[in-house]
Amino acid sequence: MKKIQISIILILIVSLLPLLPIHTYADNTTNIGSDSALNQQAGKIFRINIINAEKNQTVDIPLDKLLFNLVFHFDADGKTVESTHVDFKPEMTDFYHKVGFETKSQNVVVVYPIFTQAAYSHNGFYDYYEGKCDKSCLTVPIPDQVEPYYSASMGSTIVLSMLNYSFISDIDVDRDPSILKKYDKVILLHNEYVTRKEYHAIVLHPNVVYLYPNALYAQVKVNYDKGTITLVKGHGYPDKSIKNGFHWKYDDTKFEYDVDCKNWKFDNIKNGKILTCYPDYQVFMDANILNEIKN
C-alpha cells in the first residue's frame, strides 16, 4: 500500500508549476527585472496574464493596494514569473490580528484541494479534455506534497496559511467525513474534484464558506493502494451533457472566470455562503474579503 501523507507547510517561496505558467509584465515600470524596483513604486500596476487550462485572462494588481509584501522573481527574459515571495507588512499587524488568528484556528478549517491539484497535473484530466491523450489520463497520481498554483487556489492557500487558518485536505475528508463535524466553520477553496463521500460531508455541514466558484464540480474515486484518483463523472464526462457530476443545486461555475472580483459578493445558500468571483489574486489586496471570511 502506498502511503499518502499530505502536510500543509507555509513556504513563502511558492513555485509555479509548468502546467500553469503565469507570464507577467508591469505597466509603467522602468525595470521589469528588478524585484525591489517593482515593489517600491507606489501606484504602479502589475499585470498578470493567466494562461489557464481553458481560458486566458488578465489581472491587474495595484501595488500600492497590496495587503502583503509581494515580490515576483523572474526568469532570464524578465517577463515570466518563476516564484513568488510573500511576507507580512509590519505596519499591517493590527489588520492581520483582526482577520487572522494568534495561533492555529481551532474551530475553523480550510480544505486544501489536493485532488484538484492532481487533476490539473501534466498528463492529467485536462490533457484528456483537450484531446492530447486517451482515458488513461483520467487516472492520475495523488501528489505527496502541496504545491499550490492558480487552479489549486494558490493565493488563498498562501494568505490563509499566513493568517494561521488550520488546514486539512480532500484526503482527510474522504477518509473520515466526520472530521468536518469538529469545526464550526469549513472553508472550501477551488475543490473542483471531490469524492462522493467528501461531497456529502461538505454539503451536510451547516456552515461552509465556498470561497471559489466551480467547487464540487466533478466526482472522482480514490484508490489508496495505488495512490491515484480517477474521474467518475462531471466536466463533460462520460457524456458531454454532464456538467456538474453531482447535479449540485448551487453550482456557480459561471463565476469561475470573474478574476477581477470588482463586484464580488457572498450569496447565502442553504449551508453557508458562496463567493461570486475567483479570488486567487484578490485575497492579496482586498481587506473586505478577508474580513468576510473571518466573520
WOTA-V579313 format. One record per backbone hydrogen bond with DSSP energy under -1.0 kcal/mol. NH is the residue of the N-H (numbers start at 1). CO is the residue of the C=O. E is the energy in kcal/mol with one decimal. If there is no record, write none. Layout:
nh->[NH NH]
co->[CO CO]
e->[E E]
This chain:
nh->[2 14 16 20 23 24 25 27 34 38 39 40 42 44 46 47 48 49 50 51 52 57 59 61 63 65 66 67 69 71 73 75 78 81 82 83 84 85 86 87 92 93 96 97 98 99 100 101 105 109 110 111 112 114 117 118 119 120 121 124 125 128 129 130 131 132 137 138 139 140 142 152 153 154 157 158 159 160 161 162 163 164 165 168 170 173 174 175 176 179 180 181 182 183 184 185 186 187 188 191 192 194 199 200 201 202 203 204 205 208 209 210 211 211 216 217 218 219 220 221 223 227 228 229 230 231 232 233 234 235 236 242 245 251 255 256 258 259 267 269 272 273 274 275 276 278 283 284 285 286 290 291 292 293 294 295]
co->[225 84 82 17 49 79 47 45 31 34 35 36 40 41 61 25 59 23 57 21 50 50 48 46 44 62 63 284 87 85 83 80 75 22 73 73 14 71 12 69 89 90 92 93 94 95 96 163 164 185 166 187 168 112 113 114 115 116 118 121 119 124 125 126 128 127 134 135 136 229 227 149 150 149 153 154 155 156 157 158 159 161 160 110 112 169 170 171 172 176 177 178 179 180 107 107 207 109 209 189 190 218 195 196 197 198 199 200 202 271 186 273 188 209 191 192 192 233 194 230 228 223 223 140 221 138 219 219 237 243 242 239 217 248 252 253 255 257 274 272 269 208 267 210 265 258 279 281 282 282 286 287 288 289 290 291]
e->[-1.4 -1.9 -1.2 -1.4 -1.1 -3.5 -2.0 -1.7 -1.3 -2.3 -2.0 -1.1 -1.2 -1.5 -2.8 -1.8 -3.3 -2.5 -3.2 -1.0 -1.2 -2.2 -2.6 -2.8 -2.7 -1.9 -1.0 -3.5 -2.5 -3.0 -3.0 -2.0 -1.7 -1.5 -3.3 -1.4 -1.1 -3.3 -1.2 -2.1 -2.2 -1.3 -2.3 -2.0 -1.6 -2.2 -1.4 -2.1 -2.2 -1.9 -2.7 -2.5 -3.3 -1.9 -2.3 -1.8 -2.2 -1.8 -1.6 -1.1 -1.1 -1.4 -2.5 -1.7 -2.0 -2.9 -2.1 -2.0 -1.2 -2.2 -2.6 -1.8 -1.5 -1.2 -2.3 -2.3 -2.6 -2.5 -1.4 -2.3 -1.7 -1.7 -2.6 -2.6 -1.4 -1.6 -2.8 -2.8 -1.9 -2.3 -1.2 -1.5 -1.4 -1.6 -1.5 -2.0 -2.2 -3.1 -2.8 -2.1 -2.1 -2.1 -2.5 -2.3 -2.1 -2.2 -2.6 -1.5 -1.0 -2.7 -3.1 -3.0 -2.1 -1.3 -2.7 -1.4 -2.5 -3.3 -2.0 -2.3 -2.7 -1.6 -1.9 -2.3 -2.2 -2.1 -3.1 -1.6 -3.4 -3.2 -3.1 -2.2 -3.3 -1.5 -2.3 -2.2 -1.9 -1.4 -2.9 -2.6 -1.5 -2.1 -2.5 -2.6 -1.8 -2.6 -2.0 -1.5 -1.7 -1.8 -1.3 -2.2 -2.5 -2.4 -1.9 -2.5]
